[in-house]
Structures are given as structure tokens and as C-alpha cells.
């Protein structure tokens, strides 16, 4: 009995080419005051609201090991083509024509991050800054707005449980609760048409995402995210991302979910995709 | 809606010959473009109010019906106000820090660096009325689902909370290119504290209604006439049918 064949694959998220944009942005920023303690809501819980920019964007490439099941490895091999099936993924051979995002599908929660998977998306020849998350805390729910794809997500905090007959959706069904000063978000009910990332890993509709939000100080938000998928992942994997409070929301700079923005990335990658793909052509 | 000669021209081009709404193949929403500010309302302009969602290989009615799709959520934040729309999960950012609109934009289709589907919005209070002024709207979008187009759209919305349960929105759309007179709509919204935010509607789900018109599949963004210039300026419905 074979059980699960475990393929350890290093997923190298290539962020290098967004460095220029990042440096320009940093140059414009003024000296930040020393961070104070995390502000708190009226109920004593940390206040997570604000506009957060992920620090990982534009910095050193992150290396996240993913252990795939046979199912997951099979999908991945197909999505990156046979040439690199047994090698380390080099970041260039993803068959972008298979990427659901290229066919006007929403990225799905796994790719929204953090860390977001949208950094490779180009628009008008420049890299779109996709590393922002805006959090609004209201009684009974938290609203999260992602600059990547202009996605909106509701996290219910009124004590409800996941619905019994859950209809899968792009960003799933999320419920949140406090464990001390940590805000824990549990998400299930994700549609399996989306990918796990832009590299070509897939997930099933059994994907389970747990996020743990910690406001470390007035300027810093730490998010630890654990993805579990019994069908696609042999082992759950965890990423840790730090966001910095930013006074300026630049949602208007990032295009909304307009497929054309995705298609424009072709010249930089040169995979031979010319023109728009469209949802109807998806395999 | 009173149109300019240009507006009439575009409308005649987009509409179905029998006065049965717009030609679905010309509708940008049917090609995965965003609806744009004018159509996300309020009042809402969805392509088909009886919209269905494709789940597990079955086409089911949109959860909660069309009324649930009409809902908006307004969230205050420092120096800005967010408006989240149930329809298409649209997000609007309204700056309240006193900034101005970007400079007058060029009339460039598909330009995503100076125009946006929901435009650039600034808000201010006039007494108890919150006034949102929006320009820089991406002119690929339509004004409504009937096929009215614009080029230099300017939207002014006046939000007034009448009582604890009621919000009134008066919306004035002006467009020197497409509209001969300002187009004013009124909408009244009721507070619904326990509304669940449903899954967003993907563009693929629009196409089921077109079975009636002979479109049995999905169109996709690449099939839009803009991608390949149309030879005849005003094709009739039959022309398009025969060319397929």
C-alpha cells in the first residue's frame, strides 16, 4: 500500500522584481515614530482595524516548503508541465494558461494571503502593489478588504458556527473568535476551482485555513496562517507574515478584478500567451 | 434619461431590435468586465434580476434573491469611508480627508491607471447630508443594463439617513458626451443588521439567461467585440446571429 507519496517541493515565491517599486515607496515615507502599545477596543480586545501593508512584499524571496499528496503532486506536475516535474520549481514554468486567475476567476482565499500571491500581476507594464489588507472591526463581524483583486471578506464574530449545508464560495465561510489577545479565524467551504498559489499547486474543497492575528504593537500586525487539505497536502503548512500600519490606502492604484490586468503580465514572462484568455477557454 | 446624439447612437448600437433590452453580447458585464459605479447603484442594475449561481454542477437561484444582492455595507474608517456592495463584491473607497480628484483624465479606454470602474470618490458633509463626488470612471462600463454608454461620467451621491432604519440616496449622473441632461435617481434602503454576505457572483453566472437568446455557453472577455473591431458599424441582431 503506497499511502501517500510525499513530494517535498520548495515553492520559491519570486518577488525580486517588485523591489524597485518598493524602494520608491520607502523613499517617500517619512521617519515613523516609535511604535507604542497595541490600541484596544472598548471591550478590551486589541484593535486590529487599519490599513496593513505586508512586509514580505519586495523583500527577500520567501521559501515555503509544501508537502503534497499524490493527488496534489499530480495536479502540480500538470500545471507546471513535465519538464520540471521532478525538479525544484524555478518560478518560470507554470503553465499560465491553466491558471484560473487568467480566466477571470477570483484568486480565492488561499491566494489572497497573507502573504498575498498577487505580486506577480502586472498592469500597464508596471507591477501592481497588491500587498494591502484593510481591516474594519464592527460588532458581530470583521470586514477584510484586500487590495489584491479588490476582494471583500466577512468574518463573523457573533458566535455562530459554520453553516450545516455550506455552499462553497471563493473566499469560504469564516468565523472568528478571540483566544486571549489573538484573533483566530477559521475558514472552510472554499471552492476548488481556485489554486493554492500562483505557482500551480491546487487545493480541494476540503481546504481548511486557520489564521491567527496578533497586533504586536501600534504599528505591527502578525498573521500566522495554517493551511490544511487532506486531499492535496500531505502535511499542513504554515506561513507567518508581518504587516505594518500604513496611513495611506492605495486601493485606487490597484485595478479591480479586471481580467485584462492579469493578461498584461504576459510580456514580462514570455510564455507565449498572446492576448486575453477569457473564462470560456479554460480547460 | 435624455441622451445626446452620441448617446442615442451608442444606445441604438447596443440595444436589441425588438426593444428587449441590450444585446447580451455587447454588454461588458457579460465579458467579465466590472459593472461600474452606475450599475452597482443604488438602484442596482444587474443584467438579470433572476440571476443564478453555478454550484456543484447545478444552477441554483442566488441565495437570498435579488434583494440580497442589492445590499450595501457602509464602514467608517479614519479619513475614509468604505462601501462594500453585495453585488459582485464591489468595494468603494471614499476619501474624506479633503483631497481632490486626480487631474482630468484622458479619454482612453482600458486605461487602468487614471480611471477605475468605481472611479475616484471624495466625500464631505453638507449639514447632515454626506455628499460623494466621483470622477475618473472607466468608460468601458455602461450606465445601465439597457446599453446606455458614457465617456466623461460624473456621479454625485447624496446620502441622508432619514431615521434609524432608513437611508436615502439621491444620485445625479452627468456626462457631457452621452447625456443631454443630468440623470437623477432615488433609492431608499432599509437597515438589515443580520444580512449574511453571500458568495460573490462570478461573470460565468450571467450567461445562463442567454440560453433564451441563443447563447448557450460562456463568452469570456476575449469574445467581446472591442477585442476585434466590428466591420459593420450597426449590425442587426440577425447579422450577429449569422456571423456566429
Interface residues (C-beta under 8 A of the other chain):
Chain A: X49 X50 X103 X104 X105 X106 X123 X124 X134 X136 X138 X140 X143 X145 X150 X151 X152 X154 X167 X168 X169 X170 X171 X247 X249 X251 X252 X255 X256 X257 X258 X259 X260 X261 X275 X276 X277 X278 X279 X280 X281
Chain B: X31 X32 X33 X34 X55 X56 X63 X73 X75 X77 X79 X80 X82 X84 X89 X90 X91 X93 X110 X111 X112 X113 X116 X117 X118 X120 X193 X196 X197 X198 X199 X200 X202 X203 X204 X217 X218 X219 X220 X221 X222 X223 X227
